[in-house]
Amino acid sequence: MTIFFTNKIGKSLLILLLLIVTACSTKEEQKMSDKEVVLEWANMTLFITRYTPSNSPTFASRAFGYTGLTMYESVVPGFTDYNTMNGQLLGLEKLPTIDDTKEYDWVLALNAGQSEILKNIYVQTSEENIQKIDSLEQVIYNQFQKEVEKETVQRSVDFGKAVANAIFEWSKTDGGHRGYLFNFDKTMVHPDRPGAWKPPLFAQSFSHHPLHPHWGENRTFASKNKEVEDPKMIPFDTTPGSPYYEQFENVYLKDLELTQLEKEAAIWWGDDPDVSFTPPGHSYYFAALAVEGHDISLIESAQVFAQVGMAVADAFINCWKWKYQFFTERPNTFVPKYIDEEWESFWPDPPFPSFPSGHAIQAAAAATVLEHNFGKEFTFTDRAHEGRERDELKETDFVIRTFHSFWEAAQETADSRFYGGIHTQLDNEVGLEKGKVIAKNIYNLEWRNPHEQ
């Protein structure tokens, strides 16, 4: 009996792990499928992201990128019609190779690699979480090593760990290594110009200093994602009826007529890192739902997580570059000063500039990758926040959501920030547009050998 965690990820994970261990001790236990192993690790990654302190959307996006890539690289040598990313990604040139004359068990390699990369990337996580990672690794190891020769078992485990350690060493040079140690920059000099971002009074974070202002300088996974064309921002203008003024007026007018359904969307997509697996985690979660809902192989499953993880990571790098390049204000600055001095947004401001929307760009990147792999039509239910207590302050419940396409979910992700009053429609439109471009640069890498397809 294999138990999936894709529908409910939270404190119940430990109980589920114990159930798996108990089930594994019975004669009736059936070995997990290859895809089930992939899903167990994807959901462990989400759990560690949720329950590791000092996390942020930026750092989490990076973690998903390296974890997904490790999943793929730990198995790709076993599939001749697929290509390694070694030599294709910026600076990645020294991944371990296999001995073609010897056998490997690719599930054991993946299992060892996922455990290793998670403990390396999230070195600051708790000992309790480390034990959860080790326990899952042991459960899977026990199941898959039984029918494999001892030398092959050790060779496979060693390869998976070697891949994880090589990718981790490469990760140290990207500019975001241990980024949780410098979340907020107290020394940054803020641009002083009309329309510039100011620390929020109605804030999502305790800090009035900006989150990761240098994140946009980090190395991207795909070289083309370092060269994405800059978006265009509307010039500052306080004249009623001007394009700039109308962007903020639309936020204000929407807030006056918010429906209950729009309020539910606004709080569902908040994905505050203090209480959730972050916005990029929501995208990785969707990848897990997609993989679970389709009949695909081990390598195909691993490729999905690698592509989604890297696309979301590159989306955040570009988004943060533009946020601090344009350094634009949010509605909570403009509206009280020029439209209604008593106004405040439905959702509190995050601690960084507005343009473009991080929610929109990463959601669009993930949706574009998932559509590329699975097509435009896929009905799924998002239970990421199922069971969370009602937000009494906003008089709104967390209501599970069903979508009929990945893009429908991405669009609601973006719209939710408009409903929350923390992003203009332009922020969202640009985010969605650029997310598509970034995702295409990821899935257009040479994942397959043309002569083998």
C-alpha positions in Angstrom: 0.0 0.0 0.0 1.6 3.2 -1.2 0.3 6.4 0.3 0.4 9.7 -1.7 0.7 13.1 -0.1 -0.3 15.2 -3.1 -3.7 16.1 -1.8 -2.8 17.0 1.8 0.7 18.1 2.7 1.3 19.1 6.3 1.6 17.8 9.7 0.0 14.5 8.7 3.1 13.6 6.7 4.8 12.0 9.7 1.7 9.8 10.4 1.7 8.8 6.7 5.3 7.9 6.8 4.8 5.7 9.8 1.9 4.0 8.0 4.2 3.3 5.1 6.9 1.9 7.3 4.3 -0.3 9.1 2.9 -1.5 5.8 6.3 -2.3 4.5 6.8 -4.7 7.3 3.8 -6.8 6.2 3.9 -9.7 3.7 1.0 -8.1 1.8 3.0 -5.0 1.0 3.4 -4.3 -2.7 6.4 -2.5 -4.0 5.8 1.1 -5.1 5.8 1.8 -8.8 8.6 3.9 -10.2 6.2 6.9 -10.6 5.0 6.5 -7.0 8.6 6.9 -5.8 8.9 10.1 -7.8 5.8 11.4 -6.2 6.8 10.5 -2.7 10.0 12.6 -3.2 8.2 15.5 -4.8 5.9 15.7 -1.8 8.7 15.3 0.7 10.3 18.3 -1.0 7.1 20.3 -0.5 6.9 19.2 3.1 10.5 20.3 3.8 9.9 23.6 2.1 6.8 24.2 4.2 8.4 23.3 7.5 11.9 24.8 7.2 12.4 28.2 8.9 13.5 31.4 7.3 12.3 30.3 3.9 11.2 32.7 1.1 9.6 32.4 -2.3 12.9 33.3 -3.9 15.0 30.7 -2.0 12.3 28.0 -2.4 12.1 28.5 -6.2 15.9 27.9 -6.3 15.5 24.7 -4.2 12.8 23.3 -6.5 15.1 24.0 -9.5 18.0 22.0 -8.1 15.9 19.3 -6.6 14.0 18.7 -9.8 17.2 18.8 -11.9 18.8 16.2 -9.5 15.8 13.9 -9.9 16.3 14.0 -13.7 20.1 13.7 -13.8 20.1 10.8 -11.4 18.2 8.6 -13.9 18.8 10.0 -17.3 21.9 7.9 -18.1 19.6 4.9 -18.1 17.5 6.2 -21.0 19.3 6.6 -24.3 16.7 8.7 -26.0 17.0 11.4 -23.3 19.9 13.9 -22.9 21.7 15.0 -19.8 21.6 18.8 -19.1 25.4 18.6 -18.5 26.9 21.2 -20.8 23.5 22.7 -21.6 22.9 24.7 -18.4 25.1 27.7 -17.4 28.3 26.5 -15.8 27.1 22.8 -15.5 29.9 20.8 -17.0 31.2 18.2 -14.4 28.4 15.8 -13.7 29.3 12.2 -12.8 29.1 9.6 -15.6 28.2 5.9 -15.4 30.1 2.8 -16.3 28.3 1.6 -19.4 29.5 -2.0 -18.8 27.7 -2.3 -15.5 24.1 -2.3 -14.4 22.3 0.3 -12.3 18.9 0.5 -10.6 17.6 3.9 -11.5 15.0 4.1 -8.8 17.7 3.5 -6.1 19.8 6.2 -7.8 16.9 8.7 -7.8 16.1 7.8 -4.2 19.6 8.4 -2.9 19.9 11.6 -5.0 16.7 13.2 -3.7 17.7 12.5 -0.1 21.1 14.0 -0.6 20.1 17.2 -2.5 17.3 18.0 0.0 19.6 17.7 3.0 22.2 19.8 1.2 19.9 22.6 -0.1 17.9 22.8 3.1 20.9 22.4 5.5 19.1 24.7 7.9 16.1 22.4 8.4 15.4 20.6 11.7 16.8 17.3 12.8 13.2 16.0 12.9 12.9 16.8 9.2 16.2 15.2 8.4 14.9 12.1 10.1 11.8 12.2 7.8 14.0 12.4 4.8 16.2 9.5 5.9 13.1 7.5 6.8 11.6 7.9 3.3 14.9 7.0 1.7 15.2 3.9 3.8 11.6 2.7 3.0 12.2 3.0 -0.7 15.7 1.5 -0.4 14.3 -1.5 1.5 11.7 -2.2 -1.2 13.9 -1.8 -4.3 17.1 -3.4 -3.1 15.6 -6.9 -2.5 15.8 -8.1 -6.1 19.0 -6.4 -7.1 22.6 -7.6 -6.8 24.4 -6.1 -3.8 27.1 -4.5 -6.1 24.4 -2.9 -8.3 22.6 -1.6 -5.3 25.7 0.2 -3.9 26.7 1.4 -7.4 23.3 2.9 -8.0 23.1 4.6 -4.6 26.6 6.0 -5.0 25.8 7.4 -8.4 22.6 9.1 -7.2 24.5 10.7 -4.3 27.4 11.7 -6.6 25.0 13.5 -8.9 23.3 15.3 -6.0 26.6 16.4 -4.6 27.9 17.6 -8.0 24.8 19.7 -8.6 24.9 21.1 -5.0 28.6 22.2 -5.6 27.5 23.9 -8.8 24.6 25.5 -7.0 27.0 27.2 -4.6 28.2 29.5 -7.4 24.8 30.8 -8.6 24.6 33.8 -6.2 21.7 32.4 -4.1 23.6 29.8 -1.9 22.2 29.9 1.6 20.1 32.8 0.7 18.0 32.5 3.8 20.9 34.0 5.7 20.4 37.4 4.0 16.7 37.6 3.3 16.5 41.3 4.0 19.1 44.0 3.0 19.3 46.7 5.6 22.0 48.6 3.7 20.2 49.1 0.4 19.7 52.7 -0.6 16.2 53.1 -2.0 15.7 55.1 -5.2 14.0 58.4 -4.3 11.8 59.2 -7.3 8.0 59.6 -7.9 6.4 56.2 -8.0 9.2 54.4 -6.2 8.4 51.5 -3.9 8.2 52.3 -0.2 8.2 49.9 2.8 4.6 49.0 3.5 2.7 50.0 6.6 0.1 47.3 6.0 2.7 44.5 5.6 2.8 40.7 5.1 6.3 40.7 6.7 7.7 42.1 9.9 10.6 43.6 7.9 10.5 47.0 6.3 13.7 46.1 4.3 13.4 44.7 0.8 13.6 40.9 0.3 16.6 39.7 -1.7 17.2 42.9 -3.8 20.2 41.2 -5.5 18.4 37.9 -6.5 18.0 39.1 -10.1 21.8 38.9 -10.4 21.8 35.2 -9.8 22.7 32.7 -12.5 19.8 31.3 -14.4 19.5 27.6 -15.4 19.0 28.3 -19.1 21.4 30.8 -20.8 18.6 32.3 -22.8 16.7 33.2 -19.6 19.6 35.6 -18.8 18.8 37.5 -22.0 15.0 37.8 -21.8 14.0 41.3 -23.1 13.0 43.8 -20.4 9.3 44.6 -20.1 7.9 48.1 -20.5 6.5 50.0 -17.6 3.9 52.8 -17.9 5.4 56.2 -16.9 4.5 57.7 -13.6 1.5 60.1 -13.8 -0.9 61.2 -11.1 -3.3 62.8 -13.6 -6.8 61.2 -13.4 -7.5 59.3 -16.6 -3.8 58.7 -17.4 -2.8 55.1 -18.1 -0.7 55.0 -14.8 -3.5 56.5 -12.7 -6.1 54.1 -14.2 -4.0 51.1 -13.3 -4.3 52.0 -9.6 -7.8 53.3 -9.8 -8.9 49.8 -11.2 -7.4 48.2 -8.1 -9.3 50.6 -5.9 -12.6 50.1 -7.7 -12.2 46.3 -7.7 -11.7 46.3 -3.9 -15.0 48.2 -3.4 -16.9 45.4 -5.1 -15.0 42.2 -4.2 -17.2 39.2 -4.3 -16.9 36.3 -1.8 -15.5 34.1 -4.6 -12.8 36.7 -5.3 -11.9 37.0 -1.6 -11.6 33.2 -1.5 -9.2 33.3 -4.5 -7.2 36.2 -2.9 -6.5 34.3 0.3 -6.0 30.8 -1.3 -3.1 32.0 -3.5 -1.4 34.0 -0.7 1.0 31.1 0.0 2.7 33.0 2.8 6.1 31.2 3.4 5.3 31.2 7.2 2.3 29.0 6.7 2.6 27.3 3.3 5.0 25.7 0.8 5.3 29.2 -0.9 4.1 30.2 -4.4 6.7 28.1 -6.3 5.8 25.2 -4.1 2.2 25.6 -5.3 3.5 25.1 -8.9 5.6 22.1 -7.9 2.5 20.7 -6.2 0.6 21.1 -9.5 3.4 19.2 -11.3 2.8 16.4 -8.8 -0.9 16.4 -9.5 -0.2 16.2 -13.2 2.3 13.4 -12.9 -0.1 11.5 -10.6 -2.9 12.0 -13.1 -1.1 10.6 -16.2 0.3 7.3 -17.2 4.0 8.2 -17.7 7.4 6.6 -17.1 10.1 7.2 -14.6 12.2 9.4 -16.9 9.1 11.3 -18.1 8.1 12.0 -14.5 11.5 13.2 -13.5 11.7 15.5 -16.6 8.4 17.2 -15.6 9.8 18.1 -12.2 13.1 19.2 -13.6 11.4 21.5 -16.2 8.9 23.0 -13.8 11.5 23.5 -11.1 14.0 25.2 -13.3 11.3 27.3 -15.1 10.0 28.6 -11.8 13.5 29.3 -10.5 14.4 31.3 -13.7 11.1 33.1 -13.5 11.9 34.3 -10.0 15.4 35.5 -11.0 14.1 37.5 -13.9 11.1 38.8 -11.9 13.4 40.0 -9.1 15.8 41.6 -11.6 12.9 43.7 -13.0 11.3 44.4 -9.6 14.5 46.2 -8.4 15.3 47.7 -11.8 11.9 49.4 -12.0 11.4 49.7 -8.2 7.7 50.5 -8.6 5.2 51.3 -5.9 2.2 49.2 -4.9 -1.4 50.4 -4.7 -1.1 50.8 -0.9 1.2 53.8 -1.7 -0.5 55.4 -4.6 -4.2 54.9 -3.7 -4.2 56.6 -0.3 -2.1 59.5 -1.6 -4.0 60.2 -4.8 -7.4 58.5 -4.6 -8.7 57.6 -1.1 -6.5 58.4 1.9 -8.3 55.8 4.1 -8.0 52.9 1.7 -5.9 49.8 2.4 -5.7 46.6 0.4 -7.6 43.4 1.2 -4.3 41.5 1.3 -1.2 42.9 3.1 1.8 44.0 1.0 4.8 41.8 0.6 8.3 43.3 1.3 9.5 44.1 -2.2 8.6 46.2 -5.2 5.6 45.5 -7.4 6.4 45.3 -11.1 6.0 42.6 -12.4 4.0 40.1 -10.4 6.0 37.2 -9.0 2.8 35.1 -8.5 1.9 35.6 -12.2 5.3 35.0 -13.7 6.0 31.8 -11.9 2.5 30.4 -12.3 2.7 31.1 -16.1 6.1 29.4 -16.3 4.8 26.3 -14.6 1.5 26.2 -16.6 3.4 26.6 -19.9 5.7 23.7 -19.0 2.8 21.5 -17.9 0.8 22.3 -21.0 3.8 21.4 -23.1 4.0 18.0 -21.5 0.4 17.1 -21.0 -1.7 19.3 -23.3 -4.1 22.2 -22.6 -7.0 20.2 -21.1 -6.5 18.6 -17.7 -9.1 18.7 -14.9 -7.6 18.7 -11.4 -8.5 19.8 -7.9 -6.2 22.0 -5.8 -6.3 20.9 -2.2 -3.1 22.7 -1.1 -4.8 24.6 1.8 -7.6 22.1 2.5 -8.4 22.1 6.2 -6.9 25.5 7.0 -9.0 27.5 9.5 -11.2 30.3 8.3 -9.6 33.7 8.1 -11.8 35.5 10.6 -10.2 38.9 10.0 -11.2 38.7 6.3 -14.3 36.6 7.0 -13.3 34.2 4.3 -12.8 30.4 4.2 -10.1 28.4 2.4 -12.1 26.7 -0.3 -10.6 24.0 -2.5 -10.5 24.8 -6.2 -11.1 22.8 -9.3 -9.6 23.8 -12.7 -9.9 22.4 -16.2 -6.5 23.5 -17.5 -3.2 24.5 -16.1 -3.5 28.0 -17.6 -6.9 28.5 -15.9 -5.0 28.0 -12.6 -2.2 30.4 -13.6 -4.7 33.1 -14.6 -6.5 32.8 -11.2 -3.1 33.0 -9.5 -2.4 36.3 -11.2 -6.0 37.6 -10.8 -5.8 36.8 -7.0 -3.1 39.5 -6.5 -5.4 42.0 -8.2 -8.3 41.0 -6.0 -6.0 41.3 -3.0 -5.2 44.9 -4.0 -1.4 44.4 -4.1 -0.9 44.2 -7.9 -2.1 46.2 -10.8 -3.4 44.5 -13.9 -0.3 45.5 -15.8 1.9 43.7 -13.2 -0.1 40.5 -13.8 -0.3 40.8 -17.6 3.5 41.3 -17.9 4.2 38.5 -15.4 2.0 36.0 -17.4 3.6 37.1 -20.7 7.2 36.8 -19.5 6.5 33.5 -17.6 5.6 31.9 -21.0 8.9 33.1 -22.6 11.0 31.8 -19.7 9.3 28.4 -19.7 9.8 27.9 -23.4 13.5 28.5 -23.0 13.5 25.6 -20.5 11.5 23.1 -22.5 13.4 24.0 -25.7 16.6 22.7 -24.3 17.8 19.4 -25.9 15.9 17.0 -23.6 15.6 14.3 -26.3 17.9 12.7 -28.9 16.2 13.4 -32.2 17.4 10.2 -33.8 16.0 8.2 -30.9 12.5 9.7 -30.8 
